[in-house]
C-alpha cells in the first residue's frame, strides 16, 4: 500500500466514475481510496467533467472498530488490522480551506448502519432528499 498502489487505485476509481457517468448515473459513491488532501487533488485531476463532490468520512473509536472488524463477514487478520492502525490519521482533508468538496464527518461509534446512513442522507439533502438528484 505504497504511493504507486494509491496512484493506481485513484486511476481505477476515476475510470469507474467515468463509466457510471457515461451509463447515465448522476451520482456515484466510491469509498476508501484517499489518504489525504494531496491524494484528493491528484484524484480530482483525473476526472474529465465537472462534478460536485461530497467527502464522507466515517470515524469510530478504536475499540468499537476492532469489534466490528472481528465480527463482520469480511474477515481480516490481526496483522492486517495492526498495519492499518499504524497509518497516521490525516486531518488535511477535514481542514482544507480551499477545498472544492463538502466534508461530512460522521462518528459512527454508537451508531448502527441504518442510523449512519440516515445521518449521511440528512447531511447531503441535495442528493438524497425527496425530489433531489437522481
N, C-alpha and C positions, 0 to 999 in steps of 0.2 A: 504494500500500500504506500508506494512512494509517489513522487511528483509525476513520473511517467504514467503510472497507473491512473492517477486522478485526471491527468490530461486526456487519456483515452476515455475515461468514464464521462467527462464533460462532453466530449465529441459524440459519444454514443447517446447521451441524453438529449443533446441538441438535435441530433438526427431523428430521434424518436419523436420529439416535439414537432419537428417539421413534417414528419409522416402523418401524425394525427391531424395537424392543421390542414394538410393537403387533402385528407379524407373528410374534412368538414367539421371536425371537432373544434369548438371555440375555446374550450377550457381543458387544459391538460394538467394533471398533477404528477409531479416527479419528486422522488424523495431520496434523501441521504446521499447526496453527491457533492456537497460543498463543505469545505473545511473552514473557510474564512472569506473575508471580503475580496481579497485578490482572486480567489477561485471564482467568486461570483462574477467579477469583472471579466475574467477570461472566458467564462461561460457565455456571458451576455454578448460578447464579440462574435460568437459562433451563430447567433440567431439572425436569420435573414429578413425578418419582418418585425415591425414594432409590436410590442405587446405589453400588457400590464403584468407585473409580477408581484405576487404576494408570497413572502417568505415566511413560512410557518415553522417555528422551532418548538418541538416538544421537549420539555425538560422534566426530570424526575429525580428524586433523592436516590442516592446510590443503593441503599438497602432495598428499596422498592424495585428499582431497576434490576438488581441481581435476582430478586424473587421472580420477576416477570420473565427474565431470560431463561431461568431454570425450568419454569413451568409451561412455557409456550411450545407450540408444535414444532417450530423451527429450533432444532437442537443446536446448542453451542457447547464448546469445551471451556473449561476453566482457563486454559491457556489463551484462547481467543478473547474471552471476557477480560482477562488481565491486560492483554495487549491493547484492546480498545479503550480501557480505562486509563491507560498511560498517555493517550493522546491529549495534549493540553487543551483545556477549554479556551475557545477563542471568542472574544467579545466584539471583534471588529464588525461582524455582520449586524449585531444588535445596535452598535453605536455609530455606524456610518452616517455622517451628517448630510452628505450629498447623494444618498442612495436613490436610485430610481425604482425602488420597490417599497412596498409597505411591509414592515416587520410585524409579525404577530407571534408573541411568545405565550405558550400555554404550559403551566406547571401541572403535569398530569399525576403527580404523586398520589393524591387522594381521589382520582377520577377513574371511572370505568370508561370503556370505549365509547358507548353512546353519549356520555356527558362530554368527553373530549371532542367528539365530532360536533356536538351541539355548540360548543364554545367556538370552534373554528368557523362554523357556519354563521354564527352570530357576529363574529369579527369581520367577516367579508360578505356583507349583505348584497353587494352589487353582483355577486356570483350566485349566492345561494338563496336570496330572498325570493318569495313567490313573484313570478314575472321578471326575474333577473335574467342575466345572460344564460344562454344555453350551454 
